């Protein structure tokens, strides 16, 4: 935790931002497209369920056509807190996220896990850590290999480019830190992405340590080669050192359009279908703060399509409440079946994380462990941000780290892990609710996952570097699969979520290999100049059994990258949507958000969600001749 002097410095920064006119737009400007329920049209061409990251992008792009009426229905509200724009903001407060806890995780010693899920316009892009790296080409090529034509790297890459605008660091910083990026990997898109022109000295030492431990540096992590050691951008505008996200990048330029309406504080209860299983509208209930109030209800018609973009946690819930999902679940909840799709709510993935921490006995100065306690350093850091939009308070979550393949993590043991995985029975560690189609679908996924395990161009460990003595050790791809199902006793309550974290022992073995890699990194010649002494897991943790015990008691299921719960795959393999994002068995309903991902990419998901949303817009436009 940072010292009080650091928080005082941040308070001064916010006062500066407000006085300089760089703070958050006024409520009037922010809410130009916001309407009340009384202002709803009878019907809209497109209704978007969820105004999170993907929904905001899709609404903004579709409303570029003045002849297309677009309604966004969002359960949350606009985030008007100026603090969420500043570089070190990670806004996972109760005000702007859902209050959800998983069921006890059997693979984590029966610990229940708090779940990060944004509840505000702009979704995760509004409150996340702003890290905007992309997966490797192999990540997205695996999607296409699972029966999704048009979703490989070559087809998605233009949409990564379209959404982004790269703000280069100073030439001096690029030379000093050997920063590299792809000149052709960005455009003049809505989302600013940048490297900080000041880096903690220890970051470079840690980076060299990863290289000496066996990870190869890549020239460009944004062009499909996000494996080894990379530089990655954060979503900060260099000119202002403020967050660049779906609201100020996409929504605000679109907010004056009369054909775009945003309704906040309302829950979509269900999609309404006619006798031909065609969507004809949605039914909604207003969010209320007091349990004693009867919440108003409303309904609105749709002319062309309902796009469900409620995020990987709530998209399956909306579909299930609408009669689209596993038959056993809908029958138990008393919901009429419109389309029996066993895959709705399955295939849940995230990035499990633990940490490794050290005492750097001969640490370099300045460093994030002690320098925030120095009033003189903090005065300089605050001045640097105020006057030059630079310095340590501009760094955010960092700009470099390891995206390390299993072949580099464990060169001698990776093949044994692959062999063990392939020797498992396909359904041995899957949730018991999986149907035959879903088991067949997972078998296809397993083939791809095994290839990725043995591939030198796909990561299984993420290790962000900021010079800190505590390193987040992320299992950036896992073989386990979780579920999200309606609470059948109250279908409007939060869903029942089970990540099934570390139920499959292969995930435990890979995480143990990750921790051993971090230990090996700290034994390299470069890292020895910092005098590292391992504190966690600790030198007493040596055997496979000891690592497993530590992992099960210390890990979390999620770093807010929930994905995969309305999977894009063929229906006969348990898929929910096809490659055109259309939901099987119904007409006029599509899904476009992180829930469609068949296999979670080895990257923070924000950048990929922008690409999915941009591609979804072109698909929807083509479908309706817009």
C-alpha positions in Angstrom: 0.0 0.0 0.0 1.3 3.4 -0.9 2.0 6.0 1.8 -0.2 8.9 2.7 2.2 11.3 1.0 1.5 9.4 -2.3 -2.3 9.8 -1.9 -1.8 13.5 -1.0 0.2 13.9 -4.2 -2.7 12.2 -6.2 -5.2 14.6 -4.6 -3.1 17.5 -5.7 -3.0 16.1 -9.2 -6.8 15.8 -9.4 -7.2 19.4 -8.2 -4.8 20.4 -11.0 -6.7 18.5 -13.6 -10.0 20.0 -12.6 -8.6 23.6 -12.6 -6.9 23.1 -16.0 -10.1 21.8 -17.7 -8.6 18.3 -18.3 -10.9 16.6 -15.8 -14.0 14.6 -16.7 -16.5 16.2 -19.0 -19.5 17.8 -17.3 -22.5 15.7 -16.6 -24.4 17.7 -19.3 -21.9 16.9 -22.0 -21.5 13.3 -20.8 -25.2 12.6 -20.9 -26.2 14.2 -24.1 -27.6 10.9 -25.5 -29.1 9.7 -22.2 -32.9 9.5 -22.1 -35.5 8.6 -19.5 -38.0 5.8 -20.0 -40.6 8.3 -20.9 -38.6 9.3 -24.0 -38.3 5.8 -25.4 -39.4 5.3 -28.9 -41.9 2.6 -29.6 -39.3 0.6 -31.4 -35.6 0.9 -32.5 -33.7 -0.6 -35.4 -31.1 -1.9 -33.1 -31.3 -2.5 -29.3 -28.0 -3.2 -27.5 -28.3 -5.0 -24.2 -25.4 -3.6 -22.1 -23.6 -0.3 -22.5 -20.2 -1.7 -21.4 -17.1 -1.6 -23.5 -18.3 -3.6 -26.5 -21.9 -2.2 -26.4 -20.6 1.4 -26.4 -18.4 0.8 -29.4 -21.1 -0.9 -31.4 -23.7 1.8 -30.6 -21.4 4.5 -31.5 -20.4 2.9 -34.8 -23.9 1.9 -35.9 -25.3 5.4 -35.1 -22.9 6.9 -37.7 -25.8 6.1 -40.1 -28.4 8.7 -39.3 -31.1 6.4 -40.7 -30.5 3.7 -38.0 -32.1 4.2 -34.6 -30.0 2.7 -31.8 -31.0 2.1 -28.1 -28.5 1.1 -25.5 -29.9 -0.3 -22.2 -27.3 -0.3 -19.4 -27.9 -1.4 -15.8 -25.2 0.8 -14.5 -24.7 4.6 -14.8 -22.1 7.0 -16.2 -18.9 7.2 -14.1 -18.6 10.9 -13.3 -15.7 10.5 -10.8 -12.7 12.6 -12.1 -10.3 10.2 -10.3 -11.1 7.4 -12.7 -9.3 9.3 -15.4 -6.0 9.7 -13.7 -3.1 7.3 -14.6 -3.0 5.3 -11.5 -6.7 4.7 -11.3 -8.1 1.2 -11.1 -11.7 1.8 -10.1 -12.9 -1.6 -8.9 -15.1 0.0 -6.2 -18.5 -1.2 -5.2 -20.0 1.9 -6.9 -19.1 0.9 -10.4 -19.1 -2.9 -10.3 -21.5 -5.7 -9.5 -21.5 -7.3 -6.1 -20.9 -10.9 -7.0 -19.0 -13.8 -5.3 -18.3 -17.2 -6.8 -19.4 -20.4 -5.2 -16.6 -21.9 -3.1 -13.9 -23.1 -5.4 -12.9 -26.7 -4.7 -9.6 -26.2 -6.4 -8.8 -23.2 -4.1 -9.4 -24.9 -0.8 -13.1 -24.1 -1.0 -12.5 -20.4 -1.0 -15.2 -18.2 -2.6 -13.8 -15.5 -4.9 -15.0 -12.0 -5.3 -15.7 -11.3 -9.0 -14.7 -8.2 -10.9 -17.4 -7.1 -13.3 -17.9 -3.5 -14.3 -21.3 -1.9 -13.8 -21.1 1.4 -15.7 -21.2 2.9 -19.2 -18.0 1.9 -20.9 -17.7 -1.2 -18.8 -14.3 -2.5 -18.0 -12.5 0.1 -20.1 -13.8 2.7 -17.6 -12.4 1.1 -14.4 -9.6 -1.3 -15.4 -5.9 -1.0 -15.2 -5.7 0.3 -18.8 -3.3 -2.4 -20.1 -3.9 -2.9 -23.8 -1.8 -5.7 -25.0 -2.9 -8.1 -27.8 -2.5 -11.8 -28.0 -0.3 -13.6 -30.4 -1.4 -14.6 -33.9 -1.7 -18.2 -32.6 -4.3 -17.1 -30.1 -6.8 -15.9 -32.7 -5.9 -18.5 -35.3 -7.1 -21.1 -32.8 -10.5 -19.4 -32.9 -10.7 -19.9 -36.6 -9.5 -23.5 -36.3 -12.5 -24.2 -34.0 -15.0 -23.6 -36.9 -15.1 -19.8 -37.0 -14.1 -18.6 -40.4 -13.0 -15.0 -40.5 -11.8 -14.9 -36.9 -8.2 -15.7 -37.3 -5.4 -13.2 -36.8 -5.2 -11.9 -40.3 -8.9 -11.0 -40.3 -8.9 -9.6 -36.7 -5.7 -7.6 -37.0 -7.3 -4.8 -39.1 -9.8 -4.3 -36.3 -7.1 -4.0 -33.6 -5.6 -1.3 -35.8 -8.9 0.4 -36.5 -9.6 1.0 -32.8 -6.2 2.3 -31.8 -4.1 5.4 -31.9 -0.5 5.1 -30.8 1.1 8.0 -28.9 4.9 7.4 -29.1 7.2 8.0 -26.2 9.9 10.7 -26.4 12.8 9.7 -28.8 15.1 9.9 -25.8 13.0 7.4 -23.8 12.6 5.1 -26.7 16.4 5.0 -27.0 17.1 4.8 -23.3 14.8 1.9 -22.6 15.0 0.2 -26.1 11.3 0.6 -26.6 9.9 -1.0 -29.7 6.4 -0.9 -31.3 4.9 -1.7 -34.7 4.5 1.4 -36.8 1.9 -0.3 -38.9 0.0 -1.8 -36.0 -2.0 1.3 -35.2 -4.1 4.0 -36.9 -5.9 7.2 -36.1 -8.5 5.3 -34.1 -10.5 6.4 -31.0 -8.4 4.8 -28.3 -5.1 6.3 -27.4 -2.4 3.9 -26.5 1.0 4.9 -25.2 4.3 4.1 -23.4 5.4 6.2 -20.4 8.5 8.2 -21.2 9.8 7.6 -17.7 10.3 4.1 -16.3 11.5 2.8 -12.9 15.2 1.8 -13.2 14.5 -1.6 -11.7 12.1 -2.4 -14.6 15.0 -2.7 -17.1 16.9 -5.0 -14.7 13.8 -7.2 -14.3 13.3 -7.2 -18.1 16.9 -8.4 -18.6 16.4 -11.0 -16.0 13.4 -12.5 -17.9 15.5 -12.6 -21.0 18.4 -14.3 -19.3 15.9 -16.8 -17.9 15.0 -17.9 -21.4 12.3 -15.6 -22.8 13.2 -14.0 -26.1 12.5 -10.2 -26.6 10.2 -9.4 -29.5 10.4 -6.3 -31.6 6.7 -5.8 -31.6 4.1 -7.3 -29.3 1.2 -5.7 -31.2 1.7 -7.4 -34.6 0.9 -11.0 -33.7 4.2 -11.7 -32.0 3.1 -11.2 -28.4 5.3 -13.9 -26.9 8.6 -13.7 -25.0 9.4 -10.3 -23.6 7.4 -7.4 -25.1 6.6 -3.7 -24.7 2.8 -3.1 -24.4 0.8 0.1 -24.3 -1.6 1.4 -21.7 -4.8 3.3 -22.6 -3.5 6.8 -21.7 -3.5 9.9 -23.9 0.1 11.2 -23.9 -1.1 14.8 -24.4 -3.2 14.8 -21.2 -2.0 11.7 -19.3 -5.6 10.7 -18.9 -7.5 7.5 -19.5 -8.6 6.8 -23.0 -11.6 4.5 -23.0 -14.9 3.6 -24.7 -16.7 6.6 -23.4 -14.4 9.4 -24.4 -13.1 7.6 -27.4 -16.4 6.3 -28.9 -19.4 7.5 -27.1 -18.7 11.2 -26.6 -18.1 12.0 -30.3 -21.4 10.2 -31.0 -23.5 11.6 -28.1 -25.1 14.4 -30.0 -26.6 12.2 -32.6 -30.4 12.2 -32.4 -30.6 8.5 -33.5 -28.6 7.3 -30.5 -30.4 6.8 -27.1 -28.8 5.6 -23.9 -31.0 4.4 -21.1 -29.1 3.8 -17.8 -30.2 2.3 -14.6 -32.4 -0.3 -16.3 -32.1 -4.1 -16.4 -33.2 -6.0 -19.5 -35.3 -8.8 -18.1 -35.7 -10.8 -21.3 -35.7 -10.7 -25.0 -39.3 -11.1 -26.4 -39.8 -13.6 -29.3 -42.7 -14.1 -31.6 -44.1 -17.5 -32.6 -41.3 -17.8 -35.2 -38.6 -17.3 -32.6 -37.8 -13.9 -34.0 -36.9 -11.1 -31.5 -39.5 -8.4 -31.5 -38.4 -6.4 -28.4 -37.2 -6.4 -24.9 -38.8 -6.2 -21.5 -37.0 -4.1 -18.8 -37.2 -3.2 -15.1 -35.7 0.0 -13.6 -33.0 -0.4 -11.1 -34.1 0.8 -7.6 -32.0 1.5 -4.5 -34.7 0.7 -1.9 -36.1 -2.8 -1.4 -39.4 -1.2 -0.4 -40.0 0.3 -3.9 -41.8 -1.5 -6.7 -39.6 -1.0 -9.7 -41.2 0.4 -12.8 -41.2 -1.8 -15.9 -41.1 -1.0 -19.6 -41.0 -2.7 -23.0 -39.7 -1.5 -26.3 -39.8 -3.1 -29.8 -36.9 -3.9 -32.2 -37.1 -3.7 -35.9 -33.8 -5.4 -37.0 -31.7 -6.9 -34.2 -31.0 -7.2 -30.5 -27.3 -7.3 -29.8 -26.5 -8.7 -26.4 -23.3 -7.1 -25.0 -23.8 -7.5 -21.3 -20.4 -9.0 -20.7 -19.3 -12.6 -20.0 -21.0 -12.6 -16.6 -24.4 -11.3 -17.6 -24.8 -12.1 -21.3 -25.6 -15.8 -20.6 -28.0 -14.7 -17.8 -29.9 -12.5 -20.3 -30.1 -15.3 -22.8 -31.2 -17.9 -20.2 -33.9 -15.6 -18.8 -35.1 -15.2 -22.4 -35.5 -19.0 -22.9 -32.2 -19.6 -24.6 -29.9 -22.0 -22.8 -29.7 -25.5 -21.3 -33.0 -27.2 -21.1 -32.4 -28.6 -17.6 -31.7 -25.1 -16.3 -34.7 -23.4 -18.0 -37.1 -26.1 -16.8 -35.8 -25.8 -13.3 -36.3 -22.1 -13.4 -39.8 -22.4 -14.9 -38.8 -20.6 -18.1 -40.3 -21.6 -21.5 -37.6 -22.9 -23.8 -37.2 -20.9 -27.0 -33.9 -22.4 -28.1 -32.2 -25.3 -26.3 -28.5 -24.4 -26.3 -26.6 -26.3 -23.6 -23.5 -24.1 -24.1 -25.1 -20.9 -22.8 -23.2 -20.2 -19.6 -20.5 -22.8 -20.0 -16.8 -22.4 -21.2 -16.2 -19.6 -18.7 -12.5 -18.6 -18.6 -10.4 -16.0 -16.9 -6.7 -15.6 -15.9 -5.9 -17.2 -12.5 -3.2 -15.3 -10.6 -0.9 -15.7 -7.7 2.1 -13.6 -6.7 5.8 -14.0 -6.0 7.5 -11.5 -3.7 11.1 -10.8 -2.8 13.2 -8.5 -0.7 15.6 -6.7 -2.9 18.4 -6.1 -0.4 20.5 -3.9 -2.8 17.7 -2.3 -4.7 18.3 0.6 -7.1 16.9 4.0 -6.4 14.3 5.3 -7.1 12.0 2.3 -6.8 8.3 1.9 -6.1 8.8 0.2 -2.8 10.3 3.1 -0.9 10.3 6.2 -3.1 6.7 7.0 -2.6 7.6 7.5 1.1 10.0 10.3 0.2 8.3 13.8 0.3 11.0 15.2 -2.0 10.5 12.5 -4.6 6.7 12.8 -4.4 7.0 16.6 -4.9 9.1 16.0 -8.0 6.8 13.2 -9.3 3.7 15.4 -8.9 5.4 18.3 -10.7 6.5 16.0 -13.5 2.9 14.9 -14.1 1.4 18.4 -13.8 4.0 20.1 -16.0 5.1 17.4 -18.4 2.5 14.6 -18.2 5.4 12.3 -17.3 7.2 10.7 -14.4 6.3 7.8 -12.1 2.7 8.9 -11.5 2.1 8.6 -15.3 3.2 5.0 -15.6 -0.1 3.3 -14.6 0.2 -0.5 -14.7 3.5 -0.5 -16.6 4.6 -1.0 -20.2 6.7 -4.1 -20.3 6.8 -7.7 -19.2 6.9 -11.3 -20.0 4.4 -13.1 -22.1 6.3 -16.4 -21.8 5.6 -19.6 -23.7 5.5 -22.9 -21.9 8.5 -24.0 -24.0 10.5 -21.3 -22.4 9.0 -21.6 -18.9 9.8 -25.3 -18.6 12.0 -26.3 -21.6 12.7 -29.8 -20.2 9.2 -30.5 -18.7 6.7 -28.9 -21.1 6.3 -32.0 -23.2 5.4 -34.1 -20.2 2.7 -31.6 -19.3 1.3 -31.8 -22.9 1.3 -35.5 -22.8 -0.5 -35.6 -19.4 -3.1 -33.3 -20.8 -3.7 -35.3 -23.9 -3.9 -38.5 -21.9 -6.9 -37.2 -19.8 -10.4 -38.4 -20.6 -12.0 -35.4 -22.4 -14.7 -35.0 -19.8 -12.7 -35.9 -16.7 -12.4 -32.4 -15.3 -15.3 -30.6 -17.0 -18.4 -29.5 -15.1 -20.9 -32.3 -14.7 -23.5 -30.2 -16.6 -21.6 -30.5 -19.9 -23.7 -32.2 -22.7 -22.3 -34.6 -25.3 -22.0 -31.7 -27.8 -20.1 -29.6 -25.3 -17.7 -32.4 -24.5 -17.1 -32.8 -28.2 -16.5 -29.1 -28.4 -14.0 -29.2 -25.6 -12.2 -32.1 -27.3 -11.7 -29.7 -30.3 -10.5 -27.0 -27.9 -8.1 -29.5 -26.2 -6.4 -30.2 -29.5 -5.8 -26.5 -30.0 -4.7 -25.9 -26.4 -2.2 -28.8 -26.6 -0.8 -27.2 -29.8 -0.5 -23.9 -28.0 1.3 -25.5 -25.0 3.9 -26.9 -27.3 4.3 -23.7 -29.3 7.1 -21.2 -28.9 4.8 -18.4 -30.2 2.0 -18.4 -27.5 2.2 -17.4 -23.9 1.2 -19.3 -20.7 2.7 -16.9 -18.2 2.2 -13.2 -17.9 4.7 -11.4 -15.7 4.1 -7.6 -15.7 7.2 -5.6 -14.7 7.2 -2.3 -12.9 10.3 -2.6 -10.7 8.2 -3.8 -7.8 9.3 -6.5 -5.4 6.0 -8.2 -5.7 5.2 -9.8 -9.1 1.8 -10.9 -10.3 2.2 -14.4 -11.7 -0.6 -14.9 -14.1 -1.7 -18.2 -15.7 -2.5 -16.4 -19.0 -4.2 -19.4 -20.5 -5.8 -22.3 -18.7 -7.4 -25.6 -19.6 -10.1 -25.5 -17.0 -13.7 -24.4 -17.8 -16.3 -22.8 -15.5 -20.0 -22.1 -15.6 -22.5 -19.2 -15.1 -26.1 -20.2 -14.5 -29.3 -18.5 -13.4 -30.2 -18.7 -9.8 -33.3 -20.7 -10.4 -35.0 -19.6 -7.1 -34.6 -15.9 -8.2 -33.8 -15.5 -11.9 -33.2 -11.7 -11.3 -30.5 -12.3 -8.7 -26.9 -12.4 -9.6 -26.0 -15.7 -11.4 -24.3 -18.7 -9.8 -20.7 -18.6 -10.9 -18.2 -21.4 -10.6 -14.8 -20.9 -12.2 -13.7 -24.5 -11.5 -10.3 -23.0 -10.9 -7.5 -25.6 -10.7 -9.9 -28.5 -10.8 -7.8 -29.7 -13.7 -4.3 -30.7 -12.3 -2.6 -29.6 -15.5 -3.4 -25.9 -14.7 -1.7 -26.4 -11.3 1.4 -27.9 -12.9 1.7 -25.0 -15.3 1.2 -22.4 -12.5 3.9 -24.2 -10.5 6.2 -24.0 -13.6 5.4 -20.3 -13.8 6.5 -19.8 -10.2 9.7 -21.7 -10.8 10.4 -19.5 -13.8 10.0 -16.4 -11.6 12.5 -18.0 -9.2 14.9 -18.8 -12.0 14.6 -15.2 -13.3 15.7 -13.9 -9.9 18.8 -16.2 -10.0 20.1 -14.6 -13.2 23.2 -12.4 -13.2 21.2 -9.3 -13.9 18.9 -9.8 -11.0 21.7 -10.6 -8.6 22.6 -6.9 -8.5 19.3 -6.3 -6.7 20.2 -8.9 -4.0 16.9 -10.7 -4.2 15.7 -12.8 -1.3 12.6 -14.8 -2.0 9.7 -14.3 0.5 6.8 -15.9 -1.3 6.4 -18.7 -2.1 9.6 -18.9 0.0 12.7 -21.1 -0.3 11.0 -23.9 1.7 8.6 -24.5 -1.2 10.5 -26.9 -3.5 8.5 -30.1 -4.3 5.5 -30.4 -6.6 3.3 -31.0 -3.6 4.5 -27.9 -1.8 3.9 -25.8 -4.9 0.4 -27.2 -5.3 -0.4 -26.4 -1.7 0.8 -22.9 -2.0 -1.0 -22.3 -5.3 -4.3 -23.6 -4.0 -4.2 -21.4 -0.9 -2.9 -18.2 -2.5 -4.4 -17.9 -6.0 -7.4 -16.0 -7.3 -9.6 -17.2 -10.1 -9.9 -13.9 -11.9 -8.2 -10.7 -12.9 -11.4 -9.3 -14.4 -11.0 -11.1 -17.7 -14.2 -13.1 -17.7 -14.6 -14.7 -21.2 -16.1 -17.5 -23.2 -19.6 -18.0 -21.7 -21.6 -17.6 -24.9 -19.0 -19.4 -27.1 -18.6 -18.9 -30.8 -18.4 -22.4 -32.2 -20.5 -24.7 -34.4 -23.8 -25.7 -32.7 -23.0 -29.4 -32.8 -19.9 -28.6 -30.7 -21.9 -26.8 -28.0 -21.6 -23.4 -29.6 -24.0 -20.5 -28.8 -23.3 -18.2 -31.7 -22.0 -18.7 -35.2 -19.2 -16.9 -37.0 -21.7 -14.1 -37.9 -22.4 -13.8 -34.1 -26.0 -14.9 -34.5 -27.5 -17.0 -31.7 -28.5 -20.4 -32.8 -32.2 -21.3 -32.9 -33.6 -17.8 -32.9 -33.7 -14.9 -35.3 -32.7 -11.3 -34.8 -30.4 -11.9 -31.8 -26.6 -11.7 -31.8 -23.9 -11.6 -29.1 -20.8 -9.3 -29.3 -18.6 -9.1 -26.3 -15.9 -11.2 -24.4 -18.4 -14.0 -23.9 -17.9 -15.2 -27.6 -14.2 -16.1 -27.2 -13.7 -19.8 -27.6 -10.2 -19.7 -26.0 -9.1 -16.8 -23.9 -6.2 -15.0 -25.5 -2.8 -14.7 -23.7 -3.4 -11.0 -23.1 -5.5 -8.6 -21.1 -8.8 -8.8 -22.8 -9.6 -5.1 -23.3 -7.9 -4.7 -26.6 -9.4 -7.9 -28.0 -12.9 -6.7 -27.0 -12.4 -3.5 -29.0 -11.5 -5.6 -32.0 -14.5 -7.9 -31.5 -16.8 -4.9 -31.3 -15.4 -3.3 -34.4 -15.7 -6.5 -36.4 -19.2 -7.0 -35.0 -20.2 -3.6 -36.4 -19.2 -4.6 -39.9 -21.0 -7.9 -39.6 -24.2 -6.2 -38.4 -24.0 -3.6 -41.1 -23.5 -6.2 -43.8 -26.4 -8.3 -42.5 -28.9 -5.4 -42.7 -27.4 -3.6 -45.7 -26.5 -0.6 -43.6 
